[in-house]
Amino acid sequence: MKTGTVSYKLAHTHAARALGKARDLACVDTGKPAAELSYRGWCDQEQTEPMHSDYAPGAVYCEHPEHYHPRTIGAHRQYDRVIRQFSGAKATGNTLFLVGIAHLVTDADTLTVEEVEA
């Protein structure tokens, strides 16, 4: 797959192919059976689905399956709300919030302020 050549829908299809169907996996937040694969953010090749798209206009995604986690619908919606807050914090330079959210959305045990602000 070439970088930057997939749509939101195709990226999720590739993630499901690599990780398995969400319904066969446990939600990373609740442990309950998942319903969806959720883009976790933090990919340096992140893309946004065009607003004129018929499928998830404006949705943020990437084409790398390792950036997706299985989630219940409720956990996915809550996670997306936090990610939207992160986007606002990054734009305003709210470093304390950024460090906290970075810990939640990455698998890293430690993060530096420089990594978060990058």
HELIX and SHEET records of a PDB file:
HELIX    1   1 TYR A    8  LEU A   19  1                                  12    
HELIX    2   2 ALA A   22  ASP A   24  5                                   3    
HELIX    3   3 PRO A   65  HIS A   67  5                                   3    
HELIX    4   4 ILE A   73  THR A   92  1                                  20    
HELIX    5   5 THR A   95  VAL A  105  1                                  11    
HELIX    6   6 VAL A  113  GLU A  117  1                                   5    
SHEET    1   A 2 GLU A  36  TYR A  39  0                                        
SHEET    2   A 2 TYR A  68  ARG A  71 -1                                        
SHEET    1   B 2 GLN A  47  THR A  48  0                                        
SHEET    2   B 2 VAL A  60  TYR A  61 -1                                        
END                                                                             
